[in-house]
Amino acid sequence: MSPSSKRTLLLVGSLVAMITAASGVSLSVHYKPYGVPDVLRAEYEKKIADIKEREFIFQNADKLNEAIAYLPTNTHDFGIMDPHGTASHQFEIHNKGSAPLALKMGTTTCKCTAGKLGSSLLQPGEQTTIELTWNTGYKVDKYEQSAFLFTNDPTLPEIELKVKGEIKGELISPEKITFPQTNVAETTHTRFVICSQAWTNFEVENIECEAEDFAWYAEPIGQNDPRLADKHSAHAVEIHVFTTPLEKGRFSGNMELRVRSQDGTKTVVRTVAYSAKTRSPISFYSRDIHFQDGLDIGTLTNNKSHQFNLVVRTNGDTSRKIEVLDVEPKIINATLTPLKTPGNFRLSLKIPLNSPTTIFNMAEKHGYVQVGDPADKNQFSNWFPIHGAVVELSK
């Protein structure tokens, strides 16, 4: 009887035994596998069936007279490697079956990976090695490559062997940095670390950046710096960068680093993105004001006057002369009074008695108050919306 016929009979026999054992059960409940979507059910069930079949063959290897390929592991991690380096690893493969195991090298995922088979035929109980040689070439960062081995094992006709690792970086730098929030015309400063896993020394030649009043300097840091943990650094420096924004709001851009290797033969260019934000030069404070919606005064009657008070604070230059630049609707009287603390003011909004009916509580029509330096309205001013209505009582 052929091996395949034996395997079929054993599988059928096992199935009959399982059916017989379950014949006394009147109700069978089947649950979907947890976490497996319906579109992947067929693939999932096939993998489960393959695993069960392989376990069955392992348990009945002496009866089936078939080759069984066994690998302790099919993946090897080379760890950190030098650029343009070469490394090899030998995978073990055993014949756990009762028939000869035929082996043949297949393809690899790239030309930089080569496979070498120790023996193409293993008798039962024998083992051999498959050596994979990997050349890092010009790869950067992490890598993973595979080679394929073909066998006559009916349950494992193709075996994927993987090698992976990480190439030492000539220069490692952050992709993006953020400056601390600052006031207009005030310098903001941040710092970041760059390092090399391949060079024991390097020089930061220049940093180009279009940020206003940009400046920088670099200084070396020790290898015990906690920011270098798990970086495998051979040399590192901390770069300090400064900018003095002259406009309010958010700003961003790129800085270009030029770094020269220790022997002067190679210059590496890295781009680091940056972003920052300047505070509004003037801020408004009140328990009734919302940072987005502004001041909601509700619906007021005109049979009496109404007053609302806020605190206005200048950020940065407290010597600025500020005043109310504009107000809508015009029925609101806005006055600004200096407080004891420099740069702090009281803003009083008054709606007089017998004011005409005025509606300003719609999205397309609302009120506002603008405060700022009349000599520098574009850069040193701020405003907030006012929502509400003044109505005349019926007599």
Order of alpha helices (4+ residues) and beta strands (2+ residues): alpha-alpha-alpha-beta-beta-beta-beta-beta-beta-beta-beta-beta-beta-beta-beta-beta-beta-beta-beta-beta-beta-beta-beta-beta-beta-beta-beta-beta-beta
